[in-house]
Amino acid sequence: MLLPSRSWSTWALWLLGLAGLCAAMVPGRGTLDRAHVALLLLLVVLGGSAAGGRALGVALAVVAFLAFNFFFLPPYHTLVVANPLDWLVLLVFLITGVVAAQLLDHAQSEASAARRRAAEVDRLAALGAETLGAGRADEALTAVTRVIRTALNVAECDVYLLDVGTGSLRRAAPERAGDAEAPGVARWVAEHRQAAAELPDGTVRMAAGAGSSALGPLLEQSASARALLVPLAVRERTVGVLRLAKPDGIALDPAQRRFLDALAYYAALGAERVRLSAEAERVEALREADRLKDALLASVSHDLRTPLTTIRALAHDIAAGGEERALVIEEEALRLNRFVADLLDLSRLSAGGVPLDVELNVAEDLAGAALQRVSGLANGREIRASLDAAEPLLAGRFDFAQSLRILVNLLENALKYAPPDTPIELTVRREGGDLAFAVADRGPGIPPGERTRIFEPFYRPLDARPDVGSAGLGLAIARGLAAAQGGDVTYEPRDGGGSMFMLRLPAADITDAQHAMEG
Ligand code: ADP
């Protein structure tokens, strides 16, 4: 057994001490009782085991046993024992010395294990405080890596964050310069959720699992790993990779490996916090951009209305004087005015600021008003209207003027997009808690890929006819207005070709309606 130099000097010191004690006692051995000698020698054995551990304690016990026999039991300077009872004294002395050395060593190793565990708990508590105390998510992660670096005594500690969307793995909060892109082995570790060790010769060894128990055999086989990579996971989801590096090799004892597990979990929580806060920032930025857009839309459309009204009034006056081109100006100003009004409505709808007057209304009134409104556009085209005959009175709770606007828009679209020689149908019936107004045409219909997009503001298909003079706001406003009243506007392809747009509004019970009318 090779001992470090400090141990050699401890051994030499205690053996010398023992020799010194014997030398001091030899002149008075005739008067000293055996018990005195034995107790003094035992004192040296105990002192030696406390200072130098079990091996020194046992060695001192054996040497003291021999010295006791040689110097203090007659006949002196021989290992012969004259009185057979002295054998008993010697044996008891030897056993006491060895057992005391063992006990002392055991107690000491328990104390030092307890101290180590207390230090671990201390460091974990510090880590917890660092993680929770940091105001910003990336600062918390930096604090965690700092604690890991000092706790495990490594030169570098990096956390690579996995971006679930793009699958990229980049170093978080880079404190030091250098490539933020993760090395290939880190990507492997994230993908397979298995730890790995980089050896001094540049080769990589993969562990059989993710945790410290998997790293154990790996570290024992490969005497000194240059870097260790551990996958970071929160609730079964990989969030990144922890990489520890030390040029002269990382040696971790089982306790430190256990500790690494706890630390890796803190790092994983830190990584997850960074991801969540980045997401929250992105959502907040989008919301802010949306708010800005709405504010811009509202202010531009508002500011455009006054000059447009002036232009229309002037053009009207000039046209009255016989200038025909002024009529075109008036028409265009009117169209622009409608567009600006739509823009204003759209911005109000997204801000939830459209005033609504929801009350009990009869479906027949709404259908009748809508048909009358579009009769000018129909150009003699047939619009077949039918109300469900099974229901004596179809009624609902909705804002009459806004619902009229929706229905007129749907009918206008049908007139606009369906061929002139095809009929248009408007049917009204009750469907559960809804009043359903269906506007059906035999036009081209909407291709499957565009069926949700037609309800987005400003959406116009690529092959849209440029001459219809619209901006793709109609259906977005219609759906927004219906939703504000607890209803909806949807599209369905019509059996036999064409489109069917359905406006649903909350129905009211007939007795309610009768009550209101009677009252
Ligand atoms: P626009 O004011 O441009 O008509 P809308 O929001 O009302 O805007 O409609 C969006 C798009 O949906 C239109 O450009 C058109 O392509 C399509 N569309 C709407 N109604 C019909 C319909 N009845 N038949 C076919 N296509 C339609």
Boltz pocket constraint, residues with backbone or C-beta under 6 A from the ligand:
constraints:
  - pocket:
      binder: B
      contacts: [[A, 409], [A, 410], [A, 413], [A, 414], [A, 417], [A, 418], [A, 441], [A, 443], [A, 444], [A, 445], [A, 446], [A, 454], [A, 456], [A, 459], [A, 460], [A, 461], [A, 464], [A, 470], [A, 471], [A, 472], [A, 473], [A, 474], [A, 475], [A, 476], [A, 499]]
      max_distance: 6.0
